[in-house]
Amino acid sequence: MSSPSYHGFGRGSSNAEARWHHAAQAIAEVRKRNREANAVVLVEGRRDRIALQNLGFEGPIEVLNRGWSVDDVLVHLLETYGRRSAQDRGPSVVVLMDWDRTGGRLQNNIRRNLESLDVKFDERLRSTLMRCLKPETRVVEGLSGLCDVLGPLVDMYDQ
């Protein structure tokens, strides 16, 4: 079942509907954990945070580029959110860097540092969005332009 504005939207794949649903399902899962388990989503910049808020994220979203070193931001996350979510003992941090070259480098650096701090984190959303939305966007802030299509699907999976 697809909405009229959604049908055929995916420019880069003959299986666009499946890609969009898969992306929406992954976003909905993280949005629910963000809201219910207080799992913080770490993004690169302010526009990335706005894009997630446009998709209905209501829980904590932290920005990496705030004038602090990466290490200082990660220590702040550890001190504020802990090594695991207090609500469900799952990952306390969802790392969502862009799926371009720079975002990949940041993701790898953050992964190494969080592992060294023994912080449980989740990076599956980035991996899913990279596979499903690369034809449309390669950056988190690009999700803002896809809200009309993705928003209803995300809401459908996060009821």
N, C-alpha and C positions, 0 to 999 in steps of 0.2 A: 504494500500500500504506500503510494508516494503522493506527495502534494504536487499540484501543477507547477509551482515555481521550482520544485526540486527535480522533477523528471527531466533527464537529459542534461543536467547542469554540468556534470563533470566533463571537462574538455579533453582530458588526457587519457581517458580509458573507455573502452567499450563496456566495461563493467562498473560504470560510475556509481550506480545506485548501491551496489554492494560496498564500494569504497566509502561512500558517504555514511552509510549506516554503521559500518565498522568504526569509523572515526567518531561518530556521535555516541556510540556505545562506550567507547574508551573515555571520552570527555565526560559523559554522564557518571561513570564509575568514579572518576577522580573528583568531580564536583560534589558527589555525595560524601565521599571521604573527607573532602575539604570542609564541608558543612557539618557533618555529624561527628567526625573523629578529630576535628581541628588539625588535620594534616595540612601543613603549610605548602603552598606551591611557590617554588623559586623560579622567577623569570628574569630575563636580562634587563628590561627597562620599564619605564612608566607606561608606555603605550601597550606593552604586553599585558600589564596588569589590567588596563582598561579593556582590552580585548576579552580577557577572561571574565571580567565583571559584566561585559555586554552579553556574555553567554550564561549569565546567571550565577557565577561563583559568588558566594557570600562569606566564605571563611577567609582565613588569613592568606594573603599573597605578599610575598617579600620580593624586593627588587635587588638584583645583584649590583647593578651600576648605580651606586649612591655615593660615590666618592670614597668608599672604603676599599681596602684590599679584599681579595677573594677570601683569604684566610679569616679576616675580621668578620666578614658577613657570615661565614660558616660557623664560627665560634658563637656569634650572636644567635644563629638558628639553634645550635646545640643548647645554649643557655635558656633560650625562650621556649623551645618546643620539645626538648629532650632527645634521647637516643631512639625512643619508640613512642608512638602515640599512647598517651595515658588512657584513652578511651577504649581502643581495641588492640593495643600492643602491636599494631602494624607499623609500617613505615611512617615516621613523623614528617618526612620531607618528600615532596614530589619535585624532581628536578626537570624543568621544562625549558631548555635552551632552544634557540632557533635550530632548524635542521639544514643550515648552510655550513660552510667550512668553519667559520668563526665560532658558530654555535657548537659544532662538534668538538672543537678544541676546548671550549669552555666546559662542555659536558664531561669530557675526559678528565680535565683538571679537577672539577668538582667531585667527580666520582672517586678519584684517588684520595682526595682530602677527606671526604666523608667516611670512606672506608677506614682511613687511618684514625679518625676520631671515633670509630665504632658506632656511627649513626646509621640507623636503618633508613634507606631511601628507596624511592620508586622512580624508575625512568622509562617505564613501559609506554606512557602516554606519548612521549616524544617519538619513540620508535614506531608506534602505530600511526601517528600523524605524518611522520616522514614517509611511510609507505602509502598512506591513503590520500594525502593532500598535496603531495609534491607537485603534481601538475598545476594546481591552483595557487599555492603559496609555499614559500620555504621559510617563513618567519611567523612567530606567534602573533605579532600584531596584525598580520594578514587575516587572522580569524575574524577580526572586526568586520571586514568586507563580506564575510561568509555567514554572518549571523542570521540573515533572513532565511537561509537554507538550512544551516546546521542547528539553529536554535530550537525549532519545533521538533527536530529529531532527537536532540539531546533531552528535551523535556519529556518526550515519549519514553525514553529509556530510564529517566530519573523521575519516577512517579512517587 
